C-alpha cells in the first residue's frame, strides 16, 4: 500500500508541477533602430538583401514584439506625398523578413506619420500570442510617438472573458549633442500619456532615445518624474542593479560596455558609408518598464537580468560586432553577427517578460481613462484655444467665443515635467494674456475647461 501511495503522490506531484508550468508563458521584446531600412534613395544596399539580414536576426532572436525605429516612412496610398519608403513596404517586411521563416506568425499594428517625417516606427507582434487593440494615444514632434495597446491571447479567454493588456510606446528621439528637442519630445509624449492613464499600466517605453547620460531631461522625465504615478524603470539599473545613478554613457562608455548600442561598426566605410562608426561607444537605445511590470501587479512580470543589447558580448568597445579582435564574439552565431553588422549601426535591445495566464478572470482594472471622460481627449472641439508661439513676456491666447464668461485652467511645465505655473482664469474676451517671466527655453502649456482639453503643446520662450 505504501508503494502505491508513493506512486500516486509522485504522479500528482508531477501533474501539479506541469500544470503550474503550463500557466506561464514568455514574451520576448526587441526594440531595434534599423537605420533608414527601406528609405529611398537607398543608402546601404538593395532592400531584398536587408530583408534577408533581418530574417537571419529574427530567426535567432525570435521576438514576440518587435519595434523597428527609424525605418523609411511608408507610403499610405497612391496619392501620399509624405513618405520615403514605397507603398506596401511594411507588408514586404512581413513576407520577406519576418514570416519568411515563420509563416503567418507576425503582423503589424497600424502606423502613422502625422509629422510627415522621412522615417517612422512600426510595431510588429506575434499574432499567435498577441492581438492588436488600438493606438491609445499619439504625440507628434519631428516624428510620431505612438502608444499601442495589445492583448495577450490567454488560452482561458473563452472561459474567463478576461485577458491581460500590454502597452508599448515607441520612440525615436532627436540625435545630437543638444538635448533640448528630445527633452521636449519625451515631455510631450509623457504629458500625452498622462491624459490617457490614471497611472502607468503594463507598459514598456522603448526605442532609440539618443541619450548621452542619465542626467538629460528626457531620461529624468521617464525615470524620476514629478508625478511618480508615471515613473518608468530601466532594468539594468533597477531591479537588476547592474549600475547605479547617475551614469554618463558618453564620457565613460567602458563602464557600460555590454549595454552599448552604438555602433555595430568600427569603420566609417565598411560595409558602407551610412550610419555611425567607431564601434560600441554609446548607449542610446533603451527599454523602460512600468511599476506594474516590475512588481507583477497584473499578470506580466519582467524576468530578472533578461535586459540586454543583443549581439554585444561586452568586448565590442571600439570594435565591430563581428570583429574577431580583441576576442571572437560568441554571443550569437557568425551569420547573425554579420547580419547585425550589415543591417544597422545599432544593436537591438531586448527584454523577456513572464506572463501568468489568467485562470480566474480577475485582476486589477487597467488605469486607462475611457475616451470622452475628463480632459483626456486630444482633439479639437467646438471650443478651443490657440497660443501665440514663440512667446516673449506674455502668454497670449486666442479663445473661441463659446468659452466667453467661463473659467479655463492654464498649466505650464518645464522640460523636466515640473509644473512651474498653474492658474484658473475667467474668460471675458477673446484675447487673454498672462505674464510669462521665465527664462528663454522650451515649455509645455496645457489649457483646459471643466469639460475638455482645449490646448496642449510646446512653446518657445524667447
ABEGO torsion letter per residue (X at the ends): XAAAAAAAAAAAAAAAAAAAAAABBBBBBBBBBAGGBGBOBBAAEBAAAAAAAAAAAAAAAGBABBBBBGBBBBBABAABABBABBBGAAAAAAAAAAAAABBGABBBBBBBBAAGBABBBBBBBBAAABBBABBABBBBBGBBBBBBBBBBBBAAAAAAGBBBBBBBBBBBBBBEABAAAAAAAAAAAAAAAAAABABBBBBBBBEBAGBABAABAAAAAAABBABAAABBBBAAAOAAGABBOBBBAAABAAAAAAABAOBABABAAOABABEBBGEBABBABBBBBBAAAAAGABGBBBBBGABBBBGBAGAABGBBAABAOABBBAABBAAAAAAAAAABABBBBBBBBBBBBBAAGBEBBBABBBBGBEAABBBBBABBBBBBOBBBABBBBBBBAAABGBBBBBBBBBAAGBBABBBBBBBABABBBBBBBBBBEBBBBBBBBAABBABBEBBBBX
